[in-house]
């Protein structure tokens, strides 16, 4: 039994190692079917996202602010705070997601597949990724395809880089690998987000649909479930320290699959999808996780230990100053 477990772990480690460099950046020529887009000036826009450490949310809010400045009525929200049925009531849709194990997270996919028919509504997608990333182009394509599958008309997509947020990376000693990207997002990143919002609106106004063209990337072979499985195999301990826990509920809010029972300080490790949201966001580091013998500490703690200050877009500074005065 022990030999079998060792074999599985070695196989998983090989899978993780081999997945990193294997990418062929060539186009497949496969495009999603696109419905005809009639030129229009949208009035009501919804921007929604799935975000765990704030990068995808920040991008979504900046895109929303850019569209508001152009006179549009914009609703911006985390997807878990939205009724999927309401999405059909808008003239334009923008969806955002992190790249999660080389793909759109399964929980977000499930929600998107529950959307009503959005036939004819222009849709755009963006994804955020850490460092050099992995499969981000295809992940953005997948996100846009999910909207197109519901009848939406693709109007654009983009990818935005930020500092890596995978807690296992720095917890295992690869701090410098992460700190190389501590300057992201920067002003150039935010300009790219503003330009993306304006470009999508322009394309919608001109009635020009966007073609979804995926790349050949070998990481598509191990995205999502295989990579999650290989990570979970090395997690030997995952629970909540009752002595540290302040019962703020952050871990429950951030867990996308309802795997946490705070009343028992228990994590359902079978249901867990290794998103690390509980570890990354706990304000007192009460979530205990051990990966290959190493204690994992979260994103907020990593930022604090290294004195990192995430650049705030100019549009948000007035809002922050007002909240401080209050």
C-alpha positions as CSV (number, residue, x, y, z in Angstrom):
1,X,0.0,0.0,0.0
2,X,2.8,2.4,0.9
3,X,4.6,1.6,-2.4
4,X,1.4,2.4,-4.3
5,X,1.0,5.7,-2.5
6,X,4.7,6.6,-3.2
7,X,4.2,5.7,-6.8
8,X,1.1,7.9,-7.1
9,X,2.9,10.8,-5.4
10,X,5.9,10.5,-7.8
11,X,3.6,10.3,-10.7
12,X,1.8,13.5,-9.6
13,X,5.0,15.3,-9.0
14,X,6.1,14.4,-12.5
15,X,2.8,15.7,-13.8
16,X,3.3,19.0,-12.0
17,X,7.0,19.3,-13.2
18,X,6.3,18.4,-16.8
19,X,3.3,20.7,-17.1
20,X,5.2,23.9,-16.6
21,X,7.3,24.3,-19.8
22,X,5.2,22.4,-22.3
23,X,3.4,24.9,-24.5
24,X,3.2,25.3,-28.2
25,X,2.1,28.8,-29.1
26,X,0.4,28.0,-32.4
27,X,-3.2,28.6,-33.4
28,X,-5.6,25.8,-33.9
29,X,-7.7,27.6,-36.3
30,X,-10.8,26.5,-34.4
31,X,-13.2,29.3,-33.7
32,X,-16.4,29.3,-31.8
33,X,-19.5,29.9,-33.9
34,X,-20.5,33.5,-33.6
35,X,-24.0,34.9,-34.1
36,X,-24.5,38.1,-36.0
37,X,-23.9,41.2,-34.0
38,X,-26.0,44.2,-34.9
39,X,-24.4,47.6,-34.2
40,X,-25.7,49.1,-31.0
41,X,-25.0,51.4,-28.2
42,X,-25.5,49.4,-25.0
43,X,-27.1,51.2,-22.1
44,X,-27.0,48.6,-19.3
45,X,-23.9,46.6,-18.7
46,X,-23.0,43.9,-16.2
47,X,-19.4,43.1,-15.2
48,X,-19.1,40.0,-12.9
49,X,-16.2,38.0,-11.8
50,X,-14.9,35.2,-9.6
51,X,-12.0,36.5,-7.4
52,X,-10.1,34.9,-4.5
53,X,-7.3,37.3,-3.7
54,X,-8.7,40.5,-5.3
55,X,-6.8,40.7,-8.6
56,X,-9.8,39.6,-10.8
57,X,-12.1,41.8,-8.8
58,X,-9.9,44.9,-9.1
59,X,-9.8,44.4,-12.9
60,X,-13.5,44.0,-13.1
61,X,-14.2,47.1,-11.0
62,X,-11.8,49.2,-13.2
63,X,-13.4,47.9,-16.4
64,X,-16.8,48.9,-14.9
65,X,-15.5,52.3,-13.9
66,X,-14.2,52.9,-17.4
67,X,-17.6,52.0,-18.9
68,X,-19.4,54.2,-16.4
69,X,-17.3,57.1,-17.5
70,X,-18.6,56.6,-21.0
71,X,-22.2,57.1,-19.8
72,X,-23.3,53.5,-19.3
73,X,-25.4,52.2,-16.5
74,X,-23.0,49.5,-15.0
75,X,-23.6,46.8,-12.4
76,X,-20.3,45.3,-11.1
77,X,-20.4,42.2,-8.8
78,X,-18.8,39.0,-7.6
79,X,-20.7,36.2,-9.3
80,X,-21.7,34.6,-6.0
81,X,-23.7,37.7,-5.1
82,X,-25.6,37.7,-8.4
83,X,-28.8,35.9,-9.5
84,X,-27.8,34.2,-12.8
85,X,-31.2,34.9,-14.2
86,X,-30.6,38.6,-14.0
87,X,-27.8,38.5,-16.5
88,X,-30.2,38.3,-19.4
89,X,-31.5,41.8,-18.5
90,X,-28.4,43.6,-19.7
91,X,-27.3,45.0,-23.1
92,X,-23.6,43.9,-22.7
93,X,-21.8,41.3,-20.5
94,X,-18.2,41.2,-19.2
95,X,-17.0,38.2,-17.2
96,X,-13.7,37.7,-15.4
97,X,-11.9,34.8,-13.9
98,X,-8.5,33.8,-12.5
99,X,-6.6,31.1,-14.3
100,X,-7.1,28.2,-12.0
101,X,-5.0,25.1,-12.6
102,X,-4.8,26.2,-16.3
103,X,-8.5,26.6,-16.7
104,X,-11.7,28.4,-15.7
105,X,-12.6,27.2,-12.2
106,X,-15.2,24.4,-12.2
107,X,-17.4,26.3,-9.7
108,X,-17.5,29.3,-12.0
109,X,-18.2,27.1,-15.0
110,X,-21.1,25.5,-13.2
111,X,-22.7,28.9,-12.5
112,X,-22.1,30.1,-16.1
113,X,-23.8,27.0,-17.4
114,X,-26.9,27.9,-15.3
115,X,-27.3,31.2,-17.0
116,X,-30.5,31.8,-19.0
117,X,-30.5,32.2,-22.7
118,X,-28.6,35.4,-23.5
119,X,-29.0,35.2,-27.3
120,X,-27.7,38.2,-29.1
121,X,-26.1,40.0,-26.1
122,X,-22.5,41.1,-26.8
123,X,-20.1,39.4,-24.3
124,X,-16.5,39.9,-23.4
125,X,-14.2,37.9,-21.1
126,X,-10.9,38.5,-19.2
127,X,-8.7,36.4,-17.1
128,X,-6.0,37.2,-14.5
129,X,-2.8,35.1,-14.0
130,X,0.3,35.1,-11.9
131,X,3.8,35.7,-13.1
132,X,4.3,34.2,-16.5
133,X,1.1,32.2,-16.1
134,X,0.1,29.1,-17.9
135,X,-2.6,28.5,-20.5
136,X,-4.1,32.0,-19.9
137,X,-5.0,32.6,-23.6
138,X,-7.0,29.3,-23.8
139,X,-8.6,30.0,-20.4
140,X,-9.9,33.3,-21.7
141,X,-11.2,31.5,-24.8
142,X,-13.0,29.0,-22.6
143,X,-14.6,31.7,-20.6
144,X,-15.8,33.4,-23.7
145,X,-17.0,30.1,-25.2
146,X,-19.1,29.5,-22.1
147,X,-21.0,32.8,-22.7
148,X,-21.2,32.0,-26.4
149,X,-22.8,28.6,-25.6
150,X,-25.6,30.5,-24.0
151,X,-26.2,32.6,-27.1
152,X,-24.0,35.5,-26.3
153,X,-22.1,37.2,-29.2
154,X,-18.3,37.3,-28.5
155,X,-17.1,40.9,-28.5
156,X,-13.6,40.6,-27.0
157,X,-11.2,39.0,-24.5
158,X,-8.0,39.9,-22.7
159,X,-5.5,38.6,-20.1
160,X,-4.0,40.5,-17.2
161,X,-0.9,39.6,-15.3
162,X,-0.4,40.0,-11.5
163,X,1.9,38.7,-8.8
164,X,1.4,34.9,-8.3
165,X,-1.0,34.0,-5.6
166,X,-0.5,30.2,-5.3
167,X,0.5,30.0,-1.6
168,X,2.3,26.7,-2.0
169,X,5.0,28.4,-4.2
170,X,6.3,30.8,-1.5
171,X,5.5,28.5,1.4
172,X,7.9,26.0,-0.2
173,X,10.7,28.5,-0.3
174,X,10.3,30.0,-3.8
175,X,9.9,33.5,-2.5
176,X,12.1,35.2,-5.1
177,X,10.2,33.5,-7.9
178,X,7.1,35.4,-6.7
179,X,8.7,38.7,-5.8
180,X,9.9,39.1,-9.3
181,X,6.4,40.1,-10.1
182,X,5.6,42.2,-7.0
183,X,5.2,45.3,-9.2
184,X,2.2,43.8,-10.9
185,X,-0.4,45.1,-11.5
186,X,1.2,48.5,-12.4
187,X,0.0,51.5,-14.3
188,X,0.6,49.8,-17.6
189,X,-1.7,46.9,-16.4
190,X,-4.4,49.3,-15.5
191,X,-4.1,51.1,-18.9
192,X,-4.5,47.8,-20.5
193,X,-7.7,47.2,-18.6
194,X,-9.1,50.6,-19.5
195,X,-8.2,50.1,-23.2
196,X,-9.9,46.7,-23.1
197,X,-13.2,48.1,-21.8
198,X,-13.1,50.9,-24.5
199,X,-12.2,48.5,-27.3
200,X,-15.1,46.1,-26.4
201,X,-17.5,49.0,-26.4
202,X,-16.2,50.2,-29.7
203,X,-16.5,46.8,-31.3
204,X,-20.1,46.5,-30.0
205,X,-20.9,49.9,-31.4
206,X,-19.6,48.8,-34.8
207,X,-21.2,45.4,-34.7
208,X,-18.0,43.5,-35.1
209,X,-18.0,40.1,-33.4
210,X,-14.8,38.7,-32.0
211,X,-13.4,35.3,-33.2
212,X,-12.3,32.8,-30.5
213,X,-9.1,31.2,-31.6
214,X,-7.4,28.8,-29.2
215,X,-3.7,27.9,-29.1
216,X,-2.3,24.4,-29.0
217,X,-1.1,24.2,-25.3
218,X,-0.3,20.8,-23.8
219,X,-1.4,22.1,-20.4
220,X,-4.9,21.7,-21.8
221,X,-4.4,17.9,-21.2
222,X,-3.9,18.3,-17.5
223,X,-6.0,21.4,-16.7
224,X,-8.4,21.5,-13.8
225,X,-9.2,18.1,-12.3
226,X,-5.8,16.3,-13.0
227,X,-3.8,19.2,-11.6
228,X,-6.1,19.6,-8.6
229,X,-5.8,15.9,-7.9
230,X,-2.0,16.1,-8.1
231,X,-1.9,19.0,-5.7
232,X,-4.4,17.4,-3.2
233,X,-2.3,14.2,-3.1
234,X,0.5,16.1,-1.4
235,X,-1.7,17.8,1.2
236,X,-1.4,15.8,4.3
237,X,-3.2,18.1,6.7
238,X,-6.0,20.7,6.1
239,X,-8.1,21.9,9.0
240,X,-8.9,25.0,11.1
241,X,-7.1,25.8,14.3
242,X,-9.9,26.4,16.8
243,X,-7.5,28.3,19.2
244,X,-6.5,30.8,16.4
245,X,-9.9,31.1,14.7
246,X,-11.9,34.3,15.4
247,X,-15.0,32.9,13.5
248,X,-15.1,35.9,11.1
249,X,-16.5,33.7,8.4
250,X,-14.0,34.7,5.7
251,X,-13.1,31.1,4.9
252,X,-16.7,30.2,4.4
253,X,-17.3,33.2,2.1
254,X,-14.2,32.4,0.1
255,X,-14.7,28.6,-0.2
256,X,-16.5,28.1,-3.6
257,X,-17.7,24.6,-2.8
258,X,-19.0,24.8,0.8
259,X,-16.3,22.6,2.2
260,X,-15.9,24.4,5.5
261,X,-17.9,23.8,8.7
262,X,-16.9,26.6,11.0
263,X,-19.0,25.3,13.9
264,X,-16.8,22.2,14.0
265,X,-13.6,23.9,12.7
266,X,-13.6,21.3,10.0
267,X,-12.7,21.2,6.3
268,X,-14.3,18.5,4.1
269,X,-11.1,17.6,2.2
270,X,-13.0,15.3,-0.2
271,X,-15.1,18.3,-1.4
272,X,-12.1,20.7,-1.3
273,X,-10.8,21.8,-4.8
274,X,-7.5,23.1,-3.5
275,X,-8.2,26.7,-4.5
276,X,-6.3,27.8,-1.3
277,X,-8.9,30.6,-0.8
278,X,-9.3,29.7,2.9
279,X,-5.5,29.8,3.5
280,X,-4.9,32.9,1.4
281,X,-7.7,35.0,3.0
282,X,-7.8,34.0,6.7
283,X,-6.9,37.2,8.6
284,X,-5.3,35.3,11.5
285,X,-3.7,32.3,9.7
286,X,-6.0,29.9,11.4
287,X,-6.3,27.6,8.4
288,X,-3.7,24.8,8.9
289,X,-2.5,23.2,5.7
290,X,0.6,21.0,5.2
291,X,1.9,20.3,1.7
292,X,4.8,17.8,1.4
293,X,5.7,18.5,5.0
294,X,5.6,22.3,4.7
295,X,3.2,24.6,6.6
296,X,1.4,26.7,4.0
297,X,0.8,30.4,4.8
298,X,-1.5,32.6,2.8
299,X,-1.4,35.5,0.3
300,X,-2.3,38.2,2.9
301,X,0.4,37.0,5.2
302,X,2.9,36.9,2.3
303,X,2.1,40.4,1.3
304,X,2.5,41.6,5.0
305,X,5.8,39.8,5.5
306,X,7.4,41.2,2.4
307,X,6.0,44.7,2.8
308,X,4.3,44.6,-0.6
309,X,1.8,47.4,-1.5
310,X,-0.5,46.7,-4.3
311,X,-0.9,49.7,-6.6
312,X,-4.4,51.1,-6.5
313,X,-6.0,52.5,-9.7
314,X,-6.4,56.3,-9.7
315,X,-10.2,55.8,-10.0
316,X,-10.3,54.0,-6.6
317,X,-8.2,56.4,-4.6
318,X,-11.0,58.9,-3.9
319,X,-13.2,56.0,-2.7
320,X,-10.5,54.8,-0.3
321,X,-9.9,58.3,1.1
322,X,-13.6,58.7,1.7
323,X,-13.8,55.4,3.5
324,X,-10.9,56.4,5.7
325,X,-12.6,59.7,6.7
326,X,-15.8,57.8,7.6
